[in-house]
Amino acid sequence: MQILNKYPVEKNPLYAYINKNSALGFDIPDVSMYGMLKISAESHPDALAYEYFGAKCTYRNLVERIKKVSDAYYALGVRKGDIVTIMLPNVPEALYALYALNKLGATVNTIDPRMDVKSIQRMILESGSPAKLPMELQSEMFRHRRLPEETAVSFLI
């Protein structure tokens, strides 16, 4: 008998949900992050999705905002399979960008804007993110305009 958290696995209330045929022990849903969010929004449209410094956003409004951002990325040429680097602090706009890019099928490379210039450059180069780079434009490295010449980034948003 396998022991998990000091209790036999069979006595764990989550045991019924474990797929014994999967190497991971559970099934991975065949739906994107955005798809899971949309399911939540359809089930509970008026429920609170997040609160940020007193500003509240329902799931319905969150999905609407993500759609607008997704449409903007699409208009810029982002397509399924693209690698897009985003460098934003923990703000609602980062959430919109992450889910919007996931909705389009793009791979998101997230970078913490507090990192040093060399680390940011390395992360962009290693990711293969070629062109799209939504970011906080006030950071020191972009005021000095050092990064674009040293990477394949062709434009900044």
DRENDO-1510 file (C-alpha; in Angstrom, 1 decimal, always signed):
<recs>
REC; n; res; u; v; w
REC; 1; MET; +0.0; +0.0; +0.0 .
REC; 2; GLN; +1.4; +3.4; -1.0 .
REC; 3; ILE; +1.5; +6.1; +1.8 .
REC; 4; LEU; +0.9; +9.7; +0.9 .
REC; 5; ASN; +1.0; +12.4; +3.6 .
REC; 6; LYS; +1.1; +9.9; +6.4 .
REC; 7; TYR; -2.2; +8.3; +5.2 .
REC; 8; PRO; -2.7; +5.4; +2.9 .
REC; 9; VAL; -3.5; +6.7; -0.6 .
REC; 10; GLU; -6.9; +5.0; -0.7 .
REC; 11; LYS; -8.0; +7.0; +2.4 .
REC; 12; ASN; -7.1; +10.3; +0.8 .
REC; 13; PRO; -10.4; +12.0; -0.3 .
REC; 14; LEU; -8.8; +13.0; -3.6 .
REC; 15; TYR; -7.9; +9.3; -4.4 .
REC; 16; ALA; -11.1; +8.9; -6.4 .
REC; 17; TYR; -9.9; +11.6; -8.8 .
REC; 18; ILE; -6.4; +10.0; -9.4 .
REC; 19; ASN; -5.9; +8.4; -12.7 .
REC; 20; LYS; -4.0; +5.2; -11.9 .
REC; 21; ASN; -3.0; +4.8; -15.5 .
REC; 22; SER; -1.3; +8.2; -15.8 .
REC; 23; ALA; +2.4; +8.7; -15.0 .
REC; 24; LEU; +1.4; +12.0; -13.3 .
REC; 25; GLY; -1.4; +10.4; -11.3 .
REC; 26; PHE; -4.0; +12.8; -12.8 .
REC; 27; ASP; -5.3; +13.7; -16.2 .
REC; 28; ILE; -4.2; +17.0; -17.8 .
REC; 29; PRO; -7.3; +18.7; -19.2 .
REC; 30; ASP; -7.3; +19.2; -22.9 .
REC; 31; VAL; -8.0; +22.9; -22.6 .
REC; 32; SER; -5.9; +26.0; -22.5 .
REC; 33; MET; -5.5; +28.3; -19.5 .
REC; 34; TYR; -7.7; +30.8; -21.3 .
REC; 35; GLY; -10.2; +28.0; -21.9 .
REC; 36; MET; -10.3; +27.1; -18.2 .
REC; 37; LEU; -10.8; +30.8; -17.4 .
REC; 38; LYS; -13.7; +31.1; -19.9 .
REC; 39; ILE; -15.4; +28.0; -18.4 .
REC; 40; SER; -15.2; +29.8; -15.0 .
REC; 41; ALA; -16.5; +33.0; -16.5 .
REC; 42; GLU; -19.4; +31.2; -18.1 .
REC; 43; SER; -20.3; +29.4; -14.9 .
REC; 44; HIS; -19.9; +32.4; -12.6 .
REC; 45; PRO; -19.9; +35.6; -14.8 .
REC; 46; ASP; -20.5; +38.0; -11.9 .
REC; 47; ALA; -18.2; +36.4; -9.4 .
REC; 48; LEU; -15.1; +38.4; -8.4 .
REC; 49; ALA; -12.1; +37.4; -10.6 .
REC; 50; TYR; -9.6; +39.7; -8.9 .
REC; 51; GLU; -9.3; +42.8; -6.7 .
REC; 52; TYR; -6.4; +45.2; -7.2 .
REC; 53; PHE; -5.9; +48.1; -4.9 .
REC; 54; GLY; -9.7; +48.3; -4.4 .
REC; 55; ALA; -10.6; +47.9; -8.1 .
REC; 56; LYS; -12.7; +44.9; -8.5 .
REC; 57; CYS; -13.1; +42.9; -11.7 .
REC; 58; THR; -15.7; +40.1; -12.4 .
REC; 59; TYR; -15.0; +37.1; -14.6 .
REC; 60; ARG; -17.2; +38.6; -17.3 .
REC; 61; ASN; -15.2; +41.8; -17.4 .
REC; 62; LEU; -11.9; +40.0; -17.2 .
REC; 63; VAL; -12.8; +37.9; -20.3 .
REC; 64; GLU; -13.9; +41.1; -22.1 .
REC; 65; ARG; -10.6; +42.8; -21.3 .
REC; 66; ILE; -8.6; +39.8; -22.3 .
REC; 67; LYS; -10.5; +39.7; -25.6 .
REC; 68; LYS; -9.6; +43.3; -26.4 .
REC; 69; VAL; -5.9; +42.6; -25.6 .
REC; 70; SER; -6.0; +39.4; -27.7 .
REC; 71; ASP; -7.5; +41.3; -30.6 .
REC; 72; ALA; -4.7; +44.0; -30.3 .
REC; 73; TYR; -2.0; +41.3; -30.3 .
REC; 74; TYR; -3.6; +39.6; -33.3 .
REC; 75; ALA; -3.7; +43.0; -35.2 .
REC; 76; LEU; +0.1; +43.3; -34.4 .
REC; 77; GLY; +0.7; +39.9; -36.1 .
REC; 78; VAL; +0.9; +37.5; -33.1 .
REC; 79; ARG; -0.2; +34.0; -34.1 .
REC; 80; LYS; -0.3; +30.5; -32.7 .
REC; 81; GLY; +3.2; +29.2; -32.0 .
REC; 82; ASP; +4.8; +32.7; -31.7 .
REC; 83; ILE; +7.0; +33.3; -28.6 .
REC; 84; VAL; +6.2; +36.6; -27.0 .
REC; 85; THR; +8.1; +38.1; -24.1 .
REC; 86; ILE; +6.3; +40.2; -21.6 .
REC; 87; MET; +8.0; +42.2; -18.9 .
REC; 88; LEU; +5.5; +43.7; -16.6 .
REC; 89; PRO; +5.1; +44.1; -12.8 .
REC; 90; ASN; +2.3; +42.2; -11.0 .
REC; 91; VAL; -0.5; +44.4; -12.4 .
REC; 92; PRO; -3.8; +43.5; -14.0 .
REC; 93; GLU; -2.4; +44.3; -17.4 .
REC; 94; ALA; +0.1; +41.4; -17.0 .
REC; 95; LEU; -2.8; +39.1; -16.4 .
REC; 96; TYR; -4.6; +40.4; -19.5 .
REC; 97; ALA; -1.4; +39.9; -21.6 .
REC; 98; LEU; -0.8; +36.4; -20.3 .
REC; 99; TYR; -4.3; +35.1; -21.0 .
REC; 100; ALA; -4.6; +37.0; -24.3 .
REC; 101; LEU; -1.5; +35.4; -25.6 .
REC; 102; ASN; -2.6; +32.0; -24.4 .
REC; 103; LYS; -5.9; +32.5; -26.1 .
REC; 104; LEU; -4.0; +33.1; -29.4 .
REC; 105; GLY; -1.9; +30.0; -28.8 .
REC; 106; ALA; +1.3; +31.9; -28.4 .
REC; 107; THR; +4.0; +30.9; -25.9 .
REC; 108; VAL; +4.6; +33.5; -23.2 .
REC; 109; ASN; +8.1; +34.2; -21.9 .
REC; 110; THR; +7.6; +36.3; -18.7 .
REC; 111; ILE; +10.4; +38.4; -17.3 .
REC; 112; ASP; +10.5; +40.2; -14.0 .
REC; 113; PRO; +11.2; +43.9; -14.7 .
REC; 114; ARG; +13.3; +44.0; -11.5 .
REC; 115; MET; +16.0; +41.8; -13.1 .
REC; 116; ASP; +19.3; +43.1; -14.2 .
REC; 117; VAL; +19.9; +44.0; -17.9 .
REC; 118; LYS; +22.2; +41.0; -18.6 .
REC; 119; SER; +19.7; +38.5; -17.2 .
REC; 120; ILE; +16.8; +40.0; -19.2 .
REC; 121; GLN; +18.9; +39.9; -22.3 .
REC; 122; ARG; +19.8; +36.3; -21.7 .
REC; 123; MET; +16.2; +35.3; -21.1 .
REC; 124; ILE; +15.1; +37.0; -24.4 .
REC; 125; LEU; +17.9; +35.5; -26.4 .
REC; 126; GLU; +17.3; +32.0; -24.9 .
REC; 127; SER; +13.6; +32.1; -25.4 .
REC; 128; GLY; +13.8; +32.8; -29.2 .
REC; 129; SER; +11.2; +35.6; -28.7 .
REC; 130; PRO; +11.8; +37.4; -32.0 .
REC; 131; ALA; +9.7; +40.6; -32.2 .
REC; 132; LYS; +7.0; +41.3; -29.7 .
REC; 133; LEU; +7.9; +42.7; -26.4 .
REC; 134; PRO; +5.2; +44.3; -24.3 .
REC; 135; MET; +6.9; +45.9; -21.3 .
REC; 136; GLU; +7.2; +48.6; -18.8 .
REC; 137; LEU; +9.1; +51.2; -20.9 .
REC; 138; GLN; +10.3; +53.2; -17.9 .
REC; 139; SER; +12.9; +50.6; -16.9 .
REC; 140; GLU; +16.6; +51.7; -17.1 .
REC; 141; MET; +17.6; +49.4; -19.8 .
REC; 142; PHE; +15.1; +50.8; -22.3 .
REC; 143; ARG; +15.9; +54.4; -21.5 .
REC; 144; HIS; +19.4; +53.6; -22.6 .
REC; 145; ARG; +18.1; +51.5; -25.6 .
REC; 146; ARG; +20.7; +48.8; -25.2 .
REC; 147; LEU; +18.5; +45.7; -25.5 .
REC; 148; PRO; +17.0; +46.0; -29.0 .
REC; 149; GLU; +20.3; +46.2; -30.8 .
REC; 150; GLU; +21.6; +43.1; -28.9 .
REC; 151; THR; +18.6; +40.9; -29.4 .
REC; 152; ALA; +16.3; +40.0; -32.2 .
REC; 153; VAL; +13.5; +42.2; -30.8 .
REC; 154; SER; +12.3; +44.4; -33.6 .
REC; 155; PHE; +9.7; +46.6; -31.8 .
REC; 156; LEU; +8.5; +47.4; -28.4 .
REC; 157; ILE; +5.0; +48.0; -27.2 .
</recs>
